[in-house]
Amino acid sequence: MGAPPGYRPSAWVHLLHQLPRADFQLRPVPSGFAPQEQEYQQALLLVAALAGLGLGLSLIFIAVYLIRFCCCRPPEPPGAKSPPPGGGCVTWSCIAALLVGCAGIGIGFYGNSETSDGVSQLSSALLHANHTLSAIDHLVLETVERLGEAVRTELTSLEEVLAQRTELVAAARGARQQAEAVTQQLQGLAFWRGVPLSPLQVAEDVSFVEEYRWLAYVLLLLLELLVCLFTLLGLAKQSKWLVIVMAVMSLLVLVLSWGSMGLEAATAVGLSDFCSSPDTYILNLTEEETGLDSDILNYYFLCNQAVSNPFQQRLTLSQRALANIHSQLQGLEREAVPQFPDAQKPLLSLEETLNVTEGNFHQLVALLHCRGLHKDYGAALRGLCEDALEGLLLLLLFSLLSAGALATALCSLPRAWALFPPSDDYDDTDDDDPFNPQESKRFVQWQSSI
């Protein structure tokens, strides 16, 4: 099958498409895009479940590490003031992990923007295709109505004026028959009229979903950014309560990162299967949803020399009929006007209608050619299979960096927290304050000495 202009499956599409797939019974599943089949759905769910497995292993590792840190520490000698050995390295490893998380957030913002750009390109292509299809329907309807009005009014008046000359009436009736033939042929060109599938509705649905997806990722990225920044602030200020709160928030963001990673991995794998060979699936789906003839769909989706224009015969017959009408009207104008001056007005009106009809016909020929709609099809595939897929892979990298950074931070924060100086509620009180315990103790000793 012919690929759309400018679209070729990327290396990422080939790489992801080659990954093995299995269902819940671990039986191999073909990598062809088949979302309606249960085995393929299970294969994608299994890909997403790998992120759940990673989350479980991360939580188990963090829990074991924290239990070991809390319960297996050697007791500190009384009055020991020196920090445990290696404490500075732990703090710096926590800071490094948070900085890596911040870098991942930057990658996430870029990937979210790339995904949004790809989906926007898909929506724009669908809107342009809808405009082309609507223009075809509008031109056909306008031309048919204009010709029908000319048949009912001008040609009828012309026949009445020329009633005394049977050969001229026969010529006028011949023009009427040709106009009716053109009308019949043109009505078959509005192939999308009455089709339940609307590209405009699909574009609106895609934009609606993408708007909420983009917003959800922005909120996730901002949440992780705030967690990283406030955790770094807590380490810099050596604030125990801030570090504790951010540790809890880090655990929440860790769960969200692994969850988003599962969705991104499953979506990227499914999208690579679709993008490796999109024509077959799109043709079958469109034929099922629209009920259109396969010749029409093959012509517009493939647009190559091997597929002929299914409307070529109608266009040829319409062009010949319009040429015949034009010649018949010219003959009537030469022969009838000198004898019947009243025939000039309907003839001029018919000439004007014929000129407008021929202009609309040439526009229909251009719109019905496969180049325009096939170009929209290629633009939609490029937006979905290049920009959107690359954005998904960047979001997957963000989730991976985020999960690793937060897991490292959660393991490092308790050790860094242990290095903080002991908090004393009276450290900041004034030495001359009588309510200060140290000052109260001195006051009691002074009274006893007296």
Secondary structure, DSSP 8 states (H G I E B T S, - for coil): ----TT----HHHHHHHTS--B-TT--B---S--TTSHHHHHHHHHHHHHHHHHHHHHHHHHHHHHHHHHHS-----TT--S--TTHHHHHHHHHHHHHHHHHHHHHHHHHHHHHHHHHHHHHHHHHHHHHHHHHHHHHHHHHHHHHHHHHHTHHHHHHHHTTT-HHHHHHHHHHHHHHHHHHHHHHTT-TTTT-S--HHHHHHHHHHHHHHHHHHHHHHHHHHHHHHHHHHHHHHHT-HHHHHHHHHHHHHHHHHHHHHHHHHHHHHHHHHHHHHSHHHHHHHHHHHHH---HHHHHHHHH-STTS--TTHHHHHHHHHHHHHHHHHHHHHHHHHTTT-GGGHHHHHHHHHHHHHHHHHHHHHHHHHSHHHHHHHHHHHHHIIIIIIHHHHHHHHHHHHHHHHHHHHHHHHHHHHHHTS----TTTTS-TT-TTSHHHHHHHHHHHHH-
